[in-house]
Amino acid sequence: MVSPHAPNMAFRQLRGARSAAEFAAAVRRAAREIGEQVSCDARYIGRVESGEIRCPNYAYERVFRHMFPGCEPEDMGFVPREVVRGRGARGKGSAPSDCTDQPKESDVLRRAFMTGSTAAAVAAASLGAAAPAASAVRVPRRAGDAEASAVEQAVRRIRLLDDRHGADGLYRRATRPLRLAYELLDAGTRRQSVADRLQSGAGELSLSVGWLAHDSGRFADARSHYAEALATARVAGDAALEAHAFCNTAFLARDAGRPREAVRAAQAAQGAARALSSARLLSLLALREAGGWAGLGDRTACEAALLRARTLFGRGPCGADPEWMSFFGEAELEGLEAQCRSALGDWRRAATHAQRAVDLQDAHFARNIALFTAQLAGDLARAGAPDEAAAAGERALDLLAEVRSARIRSMLAGTARLLGGRYGGEPAVASFLERRLERHAAD
């Protein structure tokens, strides 16, 4: 058992060689995997390891159990909950128990689900659950913590579902919580802290919904949502949200065939992000710029941006890294370079990076595994390796049983046209072409 002032050495050992900031990021990722909401940072990890937090609240406990299967809280160095919250643990006028980390946003959300409030409608819609009809949802005259938490939870839940299943089928459902979020923002609040959370949450939700439109081929809708998020960022003076909005705008411009706009948006994002002290964010934005230069055929500028991206990435993660960047690891770095090499016509180099992206990707990001496998198939086909391309294409088709993304289907359709036109008579290619047609019919 750990005294209030004794360091929690068991928890420190679980952290291992990771920094407190890196471990906090891992905790946030694990929370999203199980649909939980925690605001973990390096300070929280320090409080646990110092013994200040004797046992976690229920949300953190669920996350830690998910991260360390088979370990009980006591195995992690925590005091049993009943010791801290037992009948004799708190007397009249005592301070709140240190068995929790306030505020308990997940508990607030659970209450919101049960009361049928506007917060419940926002959160339920993001989960694809039954919610009151839009006309029946009564937006409060003043929004509070429950509503801000619901918007934040909607953002996290949409991202979790997209990572696992892709955007198709999610977009239409996600527009509803977005509409409600902006209605809550218009309702106003008595506290500036809640207003700030609603501004940021609504902007991030607009970006998440915009991404669903983007990935499902609805480019005009995506552009509108990204512009709305950018406007929200400018009104709020939120540099982090502005950088994110320009980042997504750059990605969309590249995919829509507007590479010069992609470069400008990526450079604007870097300007907004310079005050945020996140090398990983600047690395991603340099990759967005590289994608624009590759689309313009400017090899020199593209190479310079890629080098800058790798240098910044090598500085490692930190506590200032935005929560939405959980997808950006070495696998994403390799995958985005593969796309640049492909746009420049370096098919073999592109295939090498795409294979690395597939090999390094966390299993949780099923959509990205399918994406980079499809990228690999296309690069191999263009490099004159039809059998390898067909094999990669079949693996991508297997993944599409769980992932629904118009972007990935379009990539595989292009690979099929290329292989069919040149190598249609080869057995491996014929098998891939037949399976793709079957998948297309099923969709």
Disulfide bonds with the S-S distance in Angstrom:
Cys55-Cys99 1.78
